[in-house]
C-alpha cells in the first residue's frame, strides 16, 4: 500500500509538472526567510489529532506536497497548489514550514468569496494566498514564540500563543507533521494577505 501511495503521489506530481513553476524562480531571499529560533508549547486541546496522523511509518521521507497529497483533508489545498503552479517549488529541497488549511477552511473562504471552489479562482489570485501560508525553514512547534514571521509572499504572519496556538486568526489544530523538506502544521482557517 505504501509503495502504491508513493507511486500515485509521484504520478500526480509528474502530471502537474506542466502547470508548475521552477523552484529557481523564487528568489533566494524568499527561500531563506527568517531565523527559526522560536518557542511554542503545543497543547493537548488540538482537535482531530488522530485524523492527521501520518499514514506511512516513513512520513519523514515525504515532501510537504506529498504529505498533503496523501491526506484527503487537504484535497482542496492540493488542487490550489496545482492550479497556482507551486508543486515543484514546494517539492524542492527547502526546507519549508507550511500552515496547511483543511478542506473545511477552504469551503468557508469560498462561501465568503461567493465562489464554488478553486476552479473559480485564477493562478494569479491563488499564488499570493498560498505563499502566505509558507515560511522558509523548518519551524517546529517548539521553535515558535509570540512574534511576526515573514512568509514567502513577503508579508508577515502573526504567531500568538496567548490563548492556544494561533497564526493570525487561525487556530493550529495539529502541529509537527514532519517531512524531508519541511514541516506541516494544520490550521482551521485560510490566511489572507493584506
VENTA-V265536 format. One record per backbone hydrogen bond with DSSP energy under -0.5 kcal/mol. NH is the residue of the N-H (numbers start at 1). CO is the residue of the C=O. E is the energy in kcal/mol with one decimal. If there is no record, write none. Layout:
BEGIN
nh=NH co=CO e=E
nh=NH co=CO e=E
END
This chain:
BEGIN
nh=5 co=1 e=-2.7
nh=6 co=2 e=-2.3
nh=7 co=3 e=-2.6
nh=8 co=4 e=-2.3
nh=9 co=5 e=-2.6
nh=10 co=6 e=-2.5
nh=11 co=7 e=-2.6
nh=12 co=8 e=-2.8
nh=13 co=9 e=-2.3
nh=14 co=10 e=-2.5
nh=15 co=11 e=-2.7
nh=16 co=12 e=-2.2
nh=17 co=13 e=-0.5
nh=17 co=14 e=-0.8
nh=18 co=15 e=-0.8
nh=19 co=16 e=-1.8
nh=20 co=17 e=-1.2
nh=21 co=85 e=-2.3
nh=25 co=22 e=-2.3
nh=26 co=23 e=-1.5
nh=31 co=27 e=-1.9
nh=32 co=28 e=-2.3
nh=33 co=29 e=-2.0
nh=38 co=36 e=-1.7
nh=42 co=40 e=-0.6
nh=43 co=41 e=-0.6
nh=46 co=43 e=-1.2
nh=49 co=46 e=-0.6
nh=51 co=48 e=-0.7
nh=52 co=48 e=-0.6
nh=52 co=49 e=-1.4
nh=53 co=50 e=-1.5
nh=59 co=56 e=-1.1
nh=61 co=58 e=-2.4
nh=62 co=59 e=-2.0
nh=67 co=63 e=-2.3
nh=68 co=64 e=-1.8
nh=69 co=65 e=-2.6
nh=70 co=66 e=-2.0
nh=71 co=68 e=-1.1
nh=72 co=70 e=-0.6
nh=74 co=71 e=-2.1
nh=75 co=72 e=-1.4
nh=78 co=74 e=-2.7
nh=79 co=75 e=-2.2
nh=80 co=76 e=-2.4
nh=81 co=77 e=-2.7
nh=82 co=78 e=-2.4
nh=83 co=79 e=-2.5
nh=84 co=80 e=-2.4
nh=85 co=81 e=-0.6
nh=85 co=82 e=-1.1
nh=86 co=81 e=-2.5
nh=90 co=86 e=-2.4
nh=91 co=87 e=-0.8
nh=91 co=88 e=-0.6
nh=92 co=88 e=-0.6
nh=92 co=89 e=-0.7
nh=95 co=181 e=-0.5
nh=96 co=181 e=-2.1
nh=97 co=135 e=-2.8
nh=98 co=96 e=-0.5
nh=98 co=183 e=-2.8
nh=99 co=97 e=-0.5
nh=99 co=133 e=-3.0
nh=100 co=98 e=-0.9
nh=100 co=185 e=-2.4
nh=101 co=99 e=-0.6
nh=102 co=187 e=-1.3
nh=103 co=73 e=-1.7
nh=106 co=102 e=-1.9
nh=107 co=103 e=-2.5
nh=108 co=104 e=-1.9
nh=109 co=105 e=-1.7
nh=110 co=106 e=-3.0
nh=111 co=107 e=-2.2
nh=112 co=108 e=-2.1
nh=113 co=109 e=-2.5
nh=114 co=110 e=-1.2
nh=115 co=110 e=-2.4
nh=120 co=117 e=-1.8
nh=121 co=118 e=-2.1
nh=126 co=122 e=-2.1
nh=127 co=123 e=-2.6
nh=128 co=124 e=-0.6
nh=129 co=125 e=-0.6
nh=130 co=126 e=-3.0
nh=131 co=127 e=-2.7
nh=132 co=128 e=-0.7
nh=133 co=130 e=-1.7
nh=134 co=131 e=-1.0
nh=135 co=97 e=-2.7
nh=137 co=95 e=-2.9
nh=139 co=137 e=-1.0
nh=140 co=138 e=-0.9
nh=143 co=140 e=-2.3
nh=144 co=38 e=-0.6
nh=144 co=141 e=-1.0
nh=147 co=145 e=-0.8
nh=147 co=159 e=-1.2
nh=149 co=157 e=-2.9
nh=151 co=155 e=-2.7
nh=152 co=131 e=-1.0
nh=152 co=134 e=-2.4
nh=153 co=131 e=-0.8
nh=154 co=151 e=-1.7
nh=157 co=149 e=-2.7
nh=159 co=147 e=-3.4
nh=160 co=158 e=-0.5
nh=160 co=166 e=-2.5
nh=164 co=161 e=-0.6
nh=166 co=160 e=-2.4
nh=166 co=164 e=-0.5
nh=167 co=170 e=-2.9
nh=168 co=158 e=-3.2
nh=168 co=166 e=-0.5
nh=170 co=167 e=-2.4
nh=172 co=165 e=-2.5
nh=173 co=171 e=-0.6
nh=173 co=186 e=-2.6
nh=174 co=186 e=-1.2
nh=177 co=184 e=-2.5
nh=178 co=176 e=-1.2
nh=179 co=182 e=-3.4
nh=180 co=62 e=-2.4
nh=181 co=62 e=-0.5
nh=182 co=179 e=-1.0
nh=183 co=96 e=-2.2
nh=184 co=177 e=-2.3
nh=185 co=98 e=-2.9
nh=186 co=174 e=-2.9
nh=187 co=100 e=-2.3
nh=188 co=171 e=-1.7
nh=193 co=191 e=-0.5
END
